[in-house]
Amino acid sequence: MTMVTWFGAWGYCRHYAAALPSEVEWEKAARGTDTRPFPWGDEIAWGNANFYNSRDPFEAMNSVGSRTTPVGFYNGKTYDGFSTLDSASPYGLYDMGGNVWQWTGNVYENMHYRFLRGGSKDTYGVELRVWVRNNATPTYYSPGVGFRCVRNRE
């Protein structure tokens, strides 16, 4: 889902008995337990993720601008001649880097902004590193912002 505010993402997760991941949870889900800079490993290539100028078939900049790719698109398969690399995180999650910035659940004292992780279709590849963060007001929304929910599996 895109075009959703932090409040909308928070409410959606809560409705389904889940939550937005904390920044620490998000980074562990993206990186695993090692020091890799990207969810899939140490380097970035065009076939890893949807980012600015990644040349994926959804990047029609001459007409409608870049668009999101279907979740899990970068799975090692070839689509209409565009080869993807299997870019899952160590926990098997796709799109932890690129496609859309993802809201996180932290609310910091005396700070109005909320933080997003993962980079997006509109950022350069270097911003897909797992430690990069962005911020916005909780009422901000755009085609390059989305979220994922987490649930306690106890």
N, CA, C and O atoms as a GROMACS GRO file, in nm:
protein
  616
    1MET      N    1   0.085  -0.117   0.000
    1MET     CA    2   0.000   0.000   0.000
    1MET      C    3   0.090   0.124   0.000
    1MET      O    4   0.189   0.129   0.073
    2THR      N    5   0.056   0.221  -0.080
    2THR     CA    6   0.128   0.348  -0.082
    2THR      C    7   0.028   0.461  -0.058
    2THR      O    8  -0.092   0.436  -0.040
    3MET      N    9   0.077   0.583  -0.057
    3MET     CA   10  -0.008   0.700  -0.034
    3MET      C   11  -0.076   0.692   0.103
    3MET      O   12  -0.194   0.722   0.116
    4VAL      N   13  -0.001   0.650   0.204
    4VAL     CA   14  -0.057   0.633   0.336
    4VAL      C   15   0.027   0.711   0.438
    4VAL      O   16   0.150   0.706   0.435
    5THR      N   17  -0.041   0.781   0.527
    5THR     CA   18   0.027   0.855   0.633
    5THR      C   19   0.075   0.758   0.741
    5THR      O   20   0.039   0.641   0.741
    6TRP      N   21   0.158   0.810   0.833
    6TRP     CA   22   0.201   0.729   0.947
    6TRP      C   23   0.077   0.689   1.027
    6TRP      O   24   0.066   0.574   1.070
    7PHE      N   25  -0.015   0.782   1.048
    7PHE     CA   26  -0.136   0.752   1.124
    7PHE      C   27  -0.217   0.641   1.056
    7PHE      O   28  -0.267   0.551   1.123
    8GLY      N   29  -0.229   0.647   0.925
    8GLY     CA   30  -0.302   0.544   0.851
    8GLY      C   31  -0.234   0.409   0.861
    8GLY      O   32  -0.300   0.307   0.881
    9ALA      N   33  -0.102   0.407   0.848
    9ALA     CA   34  -0.026   0.282   0.860
    9ALA      C   35  -0.039   0.224   1.001
    9ALA      O   36  -0.061   0.104   1.018
   10TRP      N   37  -0.026   0.310   1.101
   10TRP     CA   38  -0.039   0.267   1.241
   10TRP      C   39  -0.178   0.207   1.265
   10TRP      O   40  -0.191   0.102   1.327
   11GLY      N   41  -0.281   0.275   1.216
   11GLY     CA   42  -0.418   0.228   1.234
   11GLY      C   43  -0.444   0.096   1.163
   11GLY      O   44  -0.511   0.009   1.217
   12TYR      N   45  -0.391   0.081   1.042
   12TYR     CA   46  -0.409  -0.043   0.966
   12TYR      C   47  -0.348  -0.159   1.042
   12TYR      O   48  -0.412  -0.263   1.061
   13CYS      N   49  -0.223  -0.142   1.087
   13CYS     CA   50  -0.156  -0.249   1.161
   13CYS      C   51  -0.234  -0.283   1.288
   13CYS      O   52  -0.256  -0.400   1.318
   14ARG      N   53  -0.275  -0.182   1.360
   14ARG     CA   54  -0.349  -0.204   1.486
   14ARG      C   55  -0.479  -0.279   1.460
   14ARG      O   56  -0.517  -0.366   1.538
   15HIS      N   57  -0.549  -0.246   1.351
   15HIS     CA   58  -0.674  -0.313   1.317
   15HIS      C   59  -0.652  -0.464   1.300
   15HIS      O   60  -0.740  -0.544   1.333
   16TYR      N   61  -0.536  -0.502   1.250
   16TYR     CA   62  -0.505  -0.643   1.228
   16TYR      C   63  -0.419  -0.703   1.339
   16TYR      O   64  -0.346  -0.799   1.316
   17ALA      N   65  -0.428  -0.645   1.459
   17ALA     CA   66  -0.357  -0.695   1.578
   17ALA      C   67  -0.207  -0.703   1.553
   17ALA      O   68  -0.141  -0.798   1.595
   18ALA      N   69  -0.154  -0.603   1.486
   18ALA     CA   70  -0.011  -0.597   1.456
   18ALA      C   71   0.039  -0.457   1.490
   18ALA      O   72  -0.032  -0.379   1.553
   19ALA      N   73   0.160  -0.426   1.450
   19ALA     CA   74   0.219  -0.295   1.478
   19ALA      C   75   0.317  -0.259   1.368
   19ALA      O   76   0.363  -0.345   1.293
   20LEU      N   77   0.348  -0.131   1.359
   20LEU     CA   78   0.459  -0.090   1.274
   20LEU      C   79   0.587  -0.135   1.343
   20LEU      O   80   0.596  -0.127   1.465
   21PRO      N   81   0.687  -0.183   1.268
   21PRO     CA   82   0.811  -0.225   1.333
   21PRO      C   83   0.887  -0.106   1.390
   21PRO      O   84   0.882   0.004   1.334
   22SER      N   85   0.955  -0.128   1.501
   22SER     CA   86   1.045  -0.024   1.551
   22SER      C   87   1.161  -0.013   1.453
   22SER      O   88   1.178  -0.100   1.368
   23GLU      N   89   1.240   0.091   1.464
   23GLU     CA   90   1.357   0.103   1.375
   23GLU      C   91   1.453  -0.014   1.394
   23GLU      O   92   1.510  -0.064   1.297
   24VAL      N   93   1.470  -0.059   1.517
   24VAL     CA   94   1.560  -0.172   1.545
   24VAL      C   95   1.503  -0.300   1.484
   24VAL      O   96   1.577  -0.377   1.422
   25GLU      N   97   1.374  -0.324   1.499
   25GLU     CA   98   1.311  -0.442   1.438
   25GLU      C   99   1.322  -0.437   1.287
   25GLU      O  100   1.353  -0.538   1.223
   26TRP      N  101   1.296  -0.318   1.229
   26TRP     CA  102   1.302  -0.306   1.083
   26TRP      C  103   1.444  -0.338   1.034
   26TRP      O  104   1.461  -0.413   0.938
   27GLU      N  105   1.545  -0.282   1.101
   27GLU     CA  106   1.682  -0.304   1.055
   27GLU      C  107   1.725  -0.450   1.070
   27GLU      O  108   1.793  -0.503   0.983
   28LYS      N  109   1.685  -0.515   1.178
   28LYS     CA  110   1.718  -0.657   1.193
   28LYS      C  111   1.650  -0.740   1.084
   28LYS      O  112   1.711  -0.832   1.029
   29ALA      N  113   1.524  -0.709   1.053
   29ALA     CA  114   1.453  -0.781   0.947
   29ALA      C  115   1.521  -0.761   0.813
   29ALA      O  116   1.523  -0.852   0.729
   30ALA      N  117   1.578  -0.642   0.791
   30ALA     CA  118   1.643  -0.611   0.664
   30ALA      C  119   1.783  -0.671   0.656
   30ALA      O  120   1.823  -0.720   0.550
   31ARG      N  121   1.858  -0.669   0.765
   31ARG     CA  122   2.000  -0.706   0.764
   31ARG      C  123   2.026  -0.846   0.816
   31ARG      O  124   2.121  -0.911   0.772
   32GLY      N  125   1.946  -0.893   0.907
   32GLY     CA  126   1.980  -1.016   0.975
   32GLY      C  127   2.073  -0.984   1.091
   32GLY      O  128   2.059  -0.881   1.156
   33THR      N  129   2.168  -1.072   1.115
   33THR     CA  130   2.257  -1.054   1.229
   33THR      C  131   2.400  -1.020   1.188
   33THR      O  132   2.489  -1.017   1.274
   34ASP      N  133   2.424  -0.995   1.060
   34ASP     CA  134   2.561  -0.960   1.018
   34ASP      C  135   2.571  -0.810   0.988
   34ASP      O  136   2.484  -0.733   1.029
   35THR      N  137   2.674  -0.770   0.918
   35THR     CA  138   2.698  -0.628   0.894
   35THR      C  139   2.675  -0.587   0.749
   35THR      O  140   2.725  -0.484   0.705
   36ARG      N  141   2.601  -0.666   0.674
   36ARG     CA  142   2.577  -0.634   0.533
   36ARG      C  143   2.514  -0.495   0.518
   36ARG      O  144   2.432  -0.456   0.602
   37PRO      N  145   2.550  -0.421   0.414
   37PRO     CA  146   2.492  -0.288   0.395
   37PRO      C  147   2.355  -0.291   0.326
   37PRO      O  148   2.276  -0.198   0.342
   38PHE      N  149   2.326  -0.395   0.252
   38PHE     CA  150   2.198  -0.408   0.182
   38PHE      C  151   2.128  -0.535   0.228
   38PHE      O  152   2.195  -0.629   0.271
   39PRO      N  153   1.997  -0.540   0.220
   39PRO     CA  154   1.926  -0.661   0.266
   39PRO      C  155   1.974  -0.790   0.198
   39PRO      O  156   1.973  -0.895   0.261
   40TRP      N  157   2.016  -0.783   0.074
   40TRP     CA  158   2.056  -0.901  -0.003
   40TRP      C  159   2.206  -0.927   0.004
   40TRP      O  160   2.250  -1.033  -0.041
   41GLY      N  161   2.288  -0.834   0.057
   41GLY     CA  162   2.432  -0.857   0.063
   41GLY      C  163   2.515  -0.730   0.064
   41GLY      O  164   2.472  -0.627   0.116
   42ASP      N  165   2.634  -0.740   0.005
   42ASP     CA  166   2.733  -0.631   0.015
   42ASP      C  167   2.730  -0.531  -0.099
   42ASP      O  168   2.781  -0.420  -0.084
   43GLU      N  169   2.672  -0.565  -0.212
   43GLU     CA  170   2.673  -0.479  -0.329
   43GLU      C  171   2.531  -0.455  -0.378
   43GLU      O  172   2.438  -0.526  -0.340
   44ILE      N  173   2.517  -0.355  -0.464
   44ILE     CA  174   2.386  -0.329  -0.526
   44ILE      C  175   2.402  -0.331  -0.677
   44ILE      O  176   2.500  -0.280  -0.732
   45ALA      N  177   2.306  -0.390  -0.743
   45ALA     CA  178   2.302  -0.394  -0.890
   45ALA      C  179   2.161  -0.357  -0.935
   45ALA      O  180   2.068  -0.354  -0.854
   46TRP      N  181   2.146  -0.329  -1.062
   46TRP     CA  182   2.015  -0.292  -1.114
   46TRP      C  183   1.909  -0.397  -1.086
   46TRP      O  184   1.793  -0.364  -1.065
   47GLY      N  185   1.947  -0.522  -1.085
   47GLY     CA  186   1.850  -0.630  -1.066
   47GLY      C  187   1.814  -0.658  -0.922
   47GLY      O  188   1.737  -0.751  -0.896
   48ASN      N  189   1.865  -0.580  -0.826
   48ASN     CA  190   1.836  -0.602  -0.684
   48ASN      C  191   1.709  -0.536  -0.634
   48ASN      O  192   1.639  -0.592  -0.549
   49ALA      N  193   1.677  -0.419  -0.685
   49ALA     CA  194   1.568  -0.342  -0.624
   49ALA      C  195   1.519  -0.233  -0.717
   49ALA      O  196   1.584  -0.200  -0.816
   50ASN      N  197   1.404  -0.179  -0.684
   50ASN     CA  198   1.347  -0.066  -0.756
   50ASN      C  199   1.398   0.062  -0.691
   50ASN      O  200   1.355   0.099  -0.582
   51PHE      N  201   1.488   0.130  -0.760
   51PHE     CA  202   1.541   0.258  -0.713
   51PHE      C  203   1.561   0.348  -0.834
   51PHE      O  204   1.545   0.303  -0.947
   52TYR      N  205   1.594   0.474  -0.812
   52TYR     CA  206   1.608   0.571  -0.919
   52TYR      C  207   1.707   0.521  -1.024
   52TYR      O  208   1.821   0.489  -0.992
   53ASN      N  209   1.663   0.516  -1.147
   53ASN     CA  210   1.744   0.474  -1.261
   53ASN      C  211   1.786   0.327  -1.253
   53ASN      O  212   1.894   0.290  -1.301
   54SER      N  213   1.702   0.243  -1.193
   54SER     CA  214   1.734   0.100  -1.186
   54SER      C  215   1.699   0.027  -1.315
   54SER      O  216   1.729  -0.091  -1.331
   55ARG      N  217   1.635   0.098  -1.407
   55ARG     CA  218   1.603   0.046  -1.540
   55ARG      C  219   1.503  -0.068  -1.541
   55ARG      O  220   1.497  -0.145  -1.637
   56ASP      N  221   1.424  -0.079  -1.435
   56ASP     CA  222   1.324  -0.186  -1.433
   56ASP      C  223   1.210  -0.150  -1.528
   56ASP      O  224   1.196  -0.034  -1.567
   57PRO      N  225   1.129  -0.247  -1.566
   57PRO     CA  226   1.022  -0.221  -1.663
   57PRO      C  227   0.914  -0.125  -1.615
   57PRO      O  228   0.832  -0.080  -1.694
   58PHE      N  229   0.913  -0.093  -1.487
   58PHE     CA  230   0.812  -0.002  -1.432
   58PHE      C  231   0.862   0.143  -1.428
   58PHE      O  232   0.790   0.233  -1.385
   59GLU      N  233   0.983   0.164  -1.475
   59GLU     CA  234   1.043   0.297  -1.473
   59GLU      C  235   1.027   0.363  -1.610
   59GLU      O  236   1.121   0.364  -1.690
   60ALA      N  237   0.911   0.415  -1.636
   60ALA     CA  238   0.883   0.482  -1.762
   60ALA      C  239   0.889   0.633  -1.738
   60ALA      O  240   0.787   0.701  -1.744
   61MET      N  241   1.007   0.683  -1.713
   61MET     CA  242   1.025   0.822  -1.674
   61MET      C  243   0.979   0.920  -1.781
   61MET      O  244   0.946   1.035  -1.750
   62ASN      N  245   0.976   0.878  -1.908
   62ASN     CA  246   0.936   0.968  -2.015
   62ASN      C  247   0.786   0.991  -2.022
   62ASN      O  248   0.740   1.082  -2.091
   63SER      N  249   0.708   0.909  -1.950
   63SER     CA  250   0.563   0.927  -1.958
   63SER      C  251   0.499   0.948  -1.821
   63SER      O  252   0.444   1.055  -1.795
   64VAL      N  253   0.505   0.851  -1.734
   64VAL     CA  254   0.433   0.862  -1.608
   64VAL      C  255   0.524   0.868  -1.486
   64VAL      O  256   0.474   0.876  -1.373
   65GLY      N  257   0.653   0.865  -1.505
   65GLY     CA  258   0.744   0.863  -1.391
   65GLY      C  259   0.761   0.722  -1.339
   65GLY      O  260   0.700   0.628  -1.390
   66SER      N  261   0.844   0.708  -1.238
   66SER     CA  262   0.869   0.574  -1.185
   66SER      C  263   0.748   0.525  -1.107
   66SER      O  264   0.673   0.603  -1.048
   67ARG      N  265   0.732   0.395  -1.107
   67ARG     CA  266   0.622   0.333  -1.036
   67ARG      C  267   0.677   0.223  -0.945
   67ARG      O  268   0.790   0.177  -0.962
   68THR      N  269   0.597   0.183  -0.849
   68THR     CA  270   0.640   0.072  -0.765
   68THR      C  271   0.633  -0.058  -0.843
   68THR      O  272   0.555  -0.071  -0.937
   69THR      N  273   0.715  -0.154  -0.804
   69THR     CA  274   0.710  -0.287  -0.862
   69THR      C  275   0.626  -0.375  -0.770
   69THR      O  276   0.612  -0.345  -0.652
   70PRO      N  277   0.570  -0.484  -0.822
   70PRO     CA  278   0.495  -0.575  -0.735
   70PRO      C  279   0.585  -0.627  -0.624
   70PRO      O  280   0.704  -0.650  -0.646
   71VAL      N  281   0.530  -0.646  -0.505
   71VAL     CA  282   0.608  -0.697  -0.393
   71VAL      C  283   0.667  -0.833  -0.431
   71VAL      O  284   0.596  -0.920  -0.480
   72GLY      N  285   0.795  -0.850  -0.408
   72GLY     CA  286   0.863  -0.975  -0.441
   72GLY      C  287   0.909  -0.985  -0.585
   72GLY      O  288   0.952  -1.092  -0.628
   73PHE      N  289   0.901  -0.876  -0.661
   73PHE     CA  290   0.941  -0.876  -0.803
   73PHE      C  291   1.088  -0.913  -0.819
   73PHE      O  292   1.124  -0.982  -0.915
   74TYR      N  293   1.173  -0.870  -0.727
   74TYR     CA  294   1.318  -0.897  -0.736
   74TYR      C  295   1.348  -1.030  -0.669
   74TYR      O  296   1.403  -1.036  -0.559
   75ASN      N  297   1.310  -1.139  -0.738
   75ASN     CA  298   1.317  -1.273  -0.682
   75ASN      C  299   1.405  -1.368  -0.761
   75ASN      O  300   1.400  -1.489  -0.739
   76GLY      N  301   1.485  -1.317  -0.852
   76GLY     CA  302   1.574  -1.400  -0.932
   76GLY      C  303   1.515  -1.447  -1.063
   76GLY      O  304   1.581  -1.521  -1.137
   77LYS      N  305   1.394  -1.407  -1.094
   77LYS     CA  306   1.330  -1.446  -1.219
   77LYS      C  307   1.347  -1.336  -1.324
   77LYS      O  308   1.389  -1.225  -1.293
   78THR      N  309   1.315  -1.371  -1.449
   78THR     CA  310   1.322  -1.275  -1.560
   78THR      C  311   1.180  -1.245  -1.605
   78THR      O  312   1.099  -1.336  -1.625
   79TYR      N  313   1.151  -1.116  -1.622
   79TYR     CA  314   1.019  -1.071  -1.664
   79TYR      C  315   1.034  -0.987  -1.789
   79TYR      O  316   1.098  -0.882  -1.786
   80ASP      N  317   0.976  -1.031  -1.898
   80ASP     CA  318   0.982  -0.958  -2.025
   80ASP      C  319   1.123  -0.911  -2.058
   80ASP      O  320   1.143  -0.798  -2.101
   81GLY      N  321   1.220  -0.998  -2.037
   81GLY     CA  322   1.360  -0.967  -2.070
   81GLY      C  323   1.436  -0.894  -1.961
   81GLY      O  324   1.557  -0.872  -1.976
   82PHE      N  325   1.370  -0.855  -1.853
   82PHE     CA  326   1.439  -0.788  -1.741
   82PHE      C  327   1.472  -0.892  -1.635
   82PHE      O  328   1.382  -0.950  -1.574
   83SER      N  329   1.601  -0.915  -1.614
   83SER     CA  330   1.645  -1.015  -1.517
   83SER      C  331   1.658  -0.954  -1.379
   83SER      O  332   1.721  -0.850  -1.361
   84THR      N  333   1.598  -1.019  -1.283
   84THR     CA  334   1.610  -0.974  -1.144
   84THR      C  335   1.706  -1.067  -1.070
   84THR      O  336   1.732  -1.179  -1.112
   85LEU      N  337   1.757  -1.018  -0.959
   85LEU     CA  338   1.840  -1.098  -0.870
   85LEU      C  339   1.756  -1.131  -0.747
   85LEU      O  340   1.673  -1.050  -0.706
   86ASP      N  341   1.777  -1.249  -0.690
   86ASP     CA  342   1.701  -1.283  -0.570
   86ASP      C  343   1.750  -1.193  -0.457
   86ASP      O  344   1.862  -1.207  -0.410
   87SER      N  345   1.665  -1.102  -0.415
   87SER     CA  346   1.706  -0.995  -0.323
   87SER      C  347   1.633  -0.998  -0.190
   87SER      O  348   1.603  -0.894  -0.132
   88ALA      N  349   1.604  -1.118  -0.143
   88ALA     CA  350   1.539  -1.131  -0.012
   88ALA      C  351   1.640  -1.100   0.099
   88ALA      O  352   1.760  -1.118   0.082
   89SER      N  353   1.589  -1.054   0.211
   89SER     CA  354   1.673  -1.033   0.329
   89SER      C  355   1.705  -1.170   0.389
   89SER      O  356   1.648  -1.271   0.345
   90PRO      N  357   1.794  -1.178   0.487
   90PRO     CA  358   1.825  -1.307   0.549
   90PRO      C  359   1.702  -1.377   0.608
   90PRO      O  360   1.702  -1.498   0.626
   91TYR      N  361   1.597  -1.300   0.638
   91TYR     CA  362   1.474  -1.360   0.691
   91TYR      C  363   1.371  -1.387   0.582
   91TYR      O  364   1.256  -1.421   0.611
   92GLY      N  365   1.411  -1.371   0.455
   92GLY     CA  366   1.322  -1.402   0.344
   92GLY      C  367   1.226  -1.292   0.306
   92GLY      O  368   1.130  -1.317   0.234
   93LEU      N  369   1.250  -1.170   0.354
   93LEU     CA  370   1.161  -1.058   0.323
   93LEU      C  371   1.209  -0.985   0.197
   93LEU      O  372   1.328  -0.959   0.180
   94TYR      N  373   1.115  -0.954   0.110
   94TYR     CA  374   1.147  -0.880  -0.011
   94TYR      C  375   1.115  -0.732   0.005
   94TYR      O  376   1.035  -0.693   0.090
   95ASP      N  377   1.178  -0.651  -0.076
   95ASP     CA  378   1.155  -0.507  -0.081
   95ASP      C  379   1.190  -0.435   0.049
   95ASP      O  380   1.128  -0.334   0.083
   96MET      N  381   1.288  -0.486   0.120
   96MET     CA  382   1.338  -0.414   0.238
   96MET      C  383   1.430  -0.300   0.194
   96MET      O  384   1.463  -0.212   0.273
   97GLY      N  385   1.470  -0.302   0.070
   97GLY     CA  386   1.547  -0.193   0.011
   97GLY      C  387   1.481  -0.156  -0.120
   97GLY      O  388   1.461  -0.242  -0.206
   98GLY      N  389   1.447  -0.030  -0.138
   98GLY     CA  390   1.385   0.016  -0.262
   98GLY      C  391   1.234   0.002  -0.261
   98GLY      O  392   1.174  -0.041  -0.162
   99ASN      N  393   1.176   0.039  -0.370
   99ASN     CA  394   1.031   0.040  -0.394
   99ASN      C  395   0.965   0.153  -0.318
   99ASN      O  396   0.927   0.253  -0.380
  100VAL      N  397   0.949   0.143  -0.186
  100VAL     CA  398   0.891   0.253  -0.107
  100VAL      C  399   0.964   0.267   0.026
  100VAL      O  400   1.012   0.170   0.083
  101TRP      N  401   0.973   0.392   0.074
  101TRP     CA  402   1.015   0.416   0.211
  101TRP      C  403   0.911   0.352   0.300
  101TRP      O  404   0.792   0.356   0.268
  102GLN      N  405   0.952   0.293   0.412
  102GLN     CA  406   0.858   0.224   0.501
  102GLN      C  407   0.854   0.293   0.637
  102GLN      O  408   0.956   0.316   0.701
  103TRP      N  409   0.732   0.326   0.680
  103TRP     CA  410   0.714   0.387   0.811
  103TRP      C  411   0.760   0.291   0.920
  103TRP      O  412   0.741   0.170   0.908
  104THR      N  413   0.820   0.345   1.024
  104THR     CA  414   0.851   0.267   1.144
  104THR      C  415   0.767   0.321   1.259
  104THR      O  416   0.713   0.432   1.252
  105GLY      N  417   0.758   0.244   1.366
  105GLY     CA  418   0.665   0.276   1.472
  105GLY      C  419   0.717   0.363   1.584
  105GLY      O  420   0.639   0.404   1.670
  106ASN      N  421   0.844   0.392   1.587
  106ASN     CA  422   0.898   0.471   1.699
  106ASN      C  423   0.836   0.609   1.707
  106ASN      O  424   0.816   0.676   1.606
  107VAL      N  425   0.804   0.650   1.829
  107VAL     CA  426   0.761   0.786   1.858
  107VAL      C  427   0.860   0.839   1.960
  107VAL      O  428   0.863   0.795   2.075
  108TYR      N  429   0.942   0.936   1.917
  108TYR     CA  430   1.046   0.989   2.004
  108TYR      C  431   0.995   1.113   2.078
  108TYR      O  432   0.927   1.197   2.020
  109GLU      N  433   1.029   1.121   2.204
  109GLU     CA  434   0.986   1.233   2.289
  109GLU      C  435   1.034   1.366   2.232
  109GLU      O  436   1.148   1.379   2.188
  110ASN      N  437   0.945   1.465   2.234
  110ASN     CA  438   0.973   1.601   2.186
  110ASN      C  439   1.008   1.608   2.037
  110ASN      O  440   1.074   1.702   1.993
  111MET      N  441   0.964   1.509   1.959
  111MET     CA  442   0.990   1.510   1.815
  111MET      C  443   0.860   1.480   1.740
  111MET      O  444   0.796   1.377   1.762
  112HIS      N  445   0.824   1.571   1.652
  112HIS     CA  446   0.701   1.555   1.575
  112HIS      C  447   0.719   1.457   1.459
  112HIS      O  448   0.624   1.390   1.419
  113TYR      N  449   0.840   1.448   1.405
  113TYR     CA  450   0.865   1.365   1.288
  113TYR      C  451   0.859   1.216   1.319
  113TYR      O  452   0.880   1.175   1.433
  114ARG      N  453   0.829   1.136   1.217
  114ARG     CA  454   0.836   0.991   1.225
  114ARG      C  455   0.940   0.946   1.123
  114ARG      O  456   0.968   1.016   1.026
  115PHE      N  457   0.997   0.829   1.147
  115PHE     CA  458   1.107   0.784   1.063
  115PHE      C  459   1.066   0.674   0.967
  115PHE      O  460   0.980   0.590   0.996
  116LEU      N  461   1.131   0.677   0.851
  116LEU     CA  462   1.107   0.580   0.744
  116LEU      C  463   1.240   0.513   0.712
  116LEU      O  464   1.347   0.572   0.728
  117ARG      N  465   1.232   0.390   0.666
  117ARG     CA  466   1.353   0.316   0.632
  117ARG      C  467   1.337   0.250   0.495
  117ARG      O  468   1.225   0.232   0.446
  118GLY      N  469   1.449   0.215   0.434
  118GLY     CA  470   1.449   0.132   0.314
  118GLY      C  471   1.470   0.198   0.181
  118GLY      O  472   1.492   0.129   0.082
  119GLY      N  473   1.465   0.330   0.172
  119GLY     CA  474   1.478   0.394   0.041
  119GLY      C  475   1.354   0.371  -0.042
  119GLY      O  476   1.259   0.307   0.002
  120SER      N  477   1.355   0.423  -0.164
  120SER     CA  478   1.236   0.407  -0.248
  120SER      C  479   1.273   0.407  -0.395
  120SER      O  480   1.390   0.414  -0.433
  121LYS      N  481   1.171   0.399  -0.476
  121LYS     CA  482   1.186   0.403  -0.621
  121LYS      C  483   1.241   0.536  -0.668
  121LYS      O  484   1.291   0.547  -0.780
  122ASP      N  485   1.233   0.636  -0.584
  122ASP     CA  486   1.276   0.771  -0.620
  122ASP      C  487   1.410   0.811  -0.559
  122ASP      O  488   1.449   0.928  -0.569
  123THR      N  489   1.480   0.718  -0.495
  123THR     CA  490   1.609   0.751  -0.435
  123THR      C  491   1.720   0.674  -0.505
  123THR      O  492   1.695   0.574  -0.573
  124TYR      N  493   1.842   0.722  -0.489
  124TYR     CA  494   1.958   0.654  -0.547
  124TYR      C  495   1.988   0.527  -0.470
  124TYR      O  496   1.950   0.514  -0.353
  125GLY      N  497   2.054   0.434  -0.533
  125GLY     CA  498   2.085   0.305  -0.472
  125GLY      C  499   2.156   0.314  -0.339
  125GLY      O  500   2.132   0.232  -0.251
  126VAL      N  501   2.243   0.411  -0.322
  126VAL     CA  502   2.317   0.425  -0.197
  126VAL      C  503   2.222   0.445  -0.078
  126VAL      O  504   2.259   0.412   0.035
  127GLU      N  505   2.103   0.498  -0.101
  127GLU     CA  506   2.008   0.520   0.007
  127GLU      C  507   1.930   0.395   0.045
  127GLU      O  508   1.845   0.401   0.133
  128LEU      N  509   1.956   0.284  -0.021
  128LEU     CA  510   1.892   0.158   0.012
  128LEU      C  511   1.969   0.080   0.118
  128LEU      O  512   1.928  -0.029   0.158
  129ARG      N  513   2.081   0.137   0.165
  129ARG     CA  514   2.157   0.071   0.271
  129ARG      C  515   2.070   0.064   0.396
  129ARG      O  516   1.991   0.155   0.423
  130VAL      N  517   2.085  -0.044   0.472
  130VAL     CA  518   1.991  -0.071   0.582
  130VAL      C  519   1.996   0.031   0.695
  130VAL      O  520   1.900   0.040   0.771
  131TRP      N  521   2.101   0.106   0.708
  131TRP     CA  522   2.109   0.203   0.818
  131TRP      C  523   2.059   0.342   0.781
  131TRP      O  524   2.051   0.429   0.867
  132VAL      N  525   2.025   0.365   0.656
  132VAL     CA  526   1.977   0.496   0.612
  132VAL      C  527   1.835   0.517   0.661
  132VAL      O  528   1.751   0.427   0.654
  133ARG      N  529   1.809   0.636   0.710
  133ARG     CA  530   1.673   0.669   0.755
  133ARG      C  531   1.631   0.802   0.697
  133ARG      O  532   1.715   0.886   0.662
  134ASN      N  533   1.503   0.820   0.688
  134ASN     CA  534   1.443   0.942   0.638
  134ASN      C  535   1.337   0.982   0.740
  134ASN      O  536   1.299   0.901   0.824
  135ASN      N  537   1.289   1.105   0.734
  135ASN     CA  538   1.183   1.143   0.826
  135ASN      C  539   1.082   1.232   0.756
  135ASN      O  540   1.111   1.293   0.653
  136ALA      N  541   0.964   1.236   0.814
  136ALA     CA  542   0.855   1.319   0.761
  136ALA      C  543   0.755   1.340   0.873
  136ALA      O  544   0.758   1.271   0.975
  137THR      N  545   0.667   1.436   0.853
  137THR     CA  546   0.559   1.454   0.950
  137THR      C  547   0.466   1.333   0.940
  137THR      O  548   0.458   1.272   0.833
  138PRO      N  549   0.396   1.297   1.046
  138PRO     CA  550   0.310   1.179   1.041
  138PRO      C  551   0.189   1.194   0.949
  138PRO      O  552   0.116   1.097   0.927
  139THR      N  553   0.167   1.314   0.896
  139THR     CA  554   0.056   1.334   0.802
  139THR      C  555   0.103   1.328   0.656
  139THR      O  556   0.023   1.345   0.564
  140TYR      N  557   0.232   1.305   0.635
  140TYR     CA  558   0.289   1.300   0.500
  140TYR      C  559   0.250   1.169   0.431
  140TYR      O  560   0.243   1.064   0.495
  141TYR      N  561   0.225   1.177   0.301
  141TYR     CA  562   0.202   1.058   0.221
  141TYR      C  563   0.251   1.086   0.079
  141TYR      O  564   0.255   1.201   0.036
  142SER      N  565   0.287   0.981   0.007
  142SER     CA  566   0.331   0.995  -0.131
  142SER      C  567   0.332   0.857  -0.197
  142SER      O  568   0.319   0.755  -0.129
  143PRO      N  569   0.346   0.853  -0.330
  143PRO     CA  570   0.354   0.724  -0.399
  143PRO      C  571   0.480   0.645  -0.361
  143PRO      O  572   0.488   0.526  -0.388
  144GLY      N  573   0.577   0.712  -0.300
  144GLY     CA  574   0.702   0.646  -0.260
  144GLY      C  575   0.708   0.612  -0.113
  144GLY      O  576   0.816   0.587  -0.060
  145VAL      N  577   0.593   0.610  -0.044
  145VAL     CA  578   0.589   0.578   0.099
  145VAL      C  579   0.487   0.468   0.124
  145VAL      O  580   0.375   0.474   0.072
  146GLY      N  581   0.526   0.369   0.203
  146GLY     CA  582   0.438   0.259   0.239
  146GLY      C  583   0.474   0.208   0.377
  146GLY      O  584   0.530   0.281   0.458
  147PHE      N  585   0.442   0.083   0.404
  147PHE     CA  586   0.470   0.026   0.536
  147PHE      C  587   0.456  -0.124   0.533
  147PHE      O  588   0.408  -0.182   0.435
  148ARG      N  589   0.499  -0.186   0.639
  148ARG     CA  590   0.472  -0.328   0.662
  148ARG      C  591   0.441  -0.344   0.810
  148ARG      O  592   0.487  -0.264   0.893
  149CYS      N  593   0.364  -0.443   0.843
  149CYS     CA  594   0.325  -0.468   0.982
  149CYS      C  595   0.407  -0.584   1.038
  149CYS      O  596   0.455  -0.670   0.964
  150VAL      N  597   0.421  -0.585   1.171
  150VAL     CA  598   0.485  -0.697   1.240
  150VAL      C  599   0.388  -0.749   1.346
  150VAL      O  600   0.306  -0.675   1.399
  151ARG      N  601   0.401  -0.877   1.375
  151ARG     CA  602   0.318  -0.940   1.476
  151ARG      C  603   0.406  -1.020   1.570
  151ARG      O  604   0.506  -1.078   1.528
  152ASN      N  605   0.369  -1.023   1.696
  152ASN     CA  606   0.438  -1.104   1.793
  152ASN      C  607   0.398  -1.249   1.770
  152ASN      O  608   0.279  -1.279   1.768
  153ARG      N  609   0.494  -1.338   1.754
  153ARG     CA  610   0.464  -1.479   1.725
  153ARG      C  611   0.472  -1.567   1.849
  153ARG      O  612   0.496  -1.686   1.836
  154GLU      N  613   0.451  -1.513   1.966
  154GLU     CA  614   0.459  -1.596   2.089
  154GLU      C  615   0.342  -1.687   2.098
  154GLU      O  616   0.330  -1.764   2.194
   0.00000   0.00000   0.00000
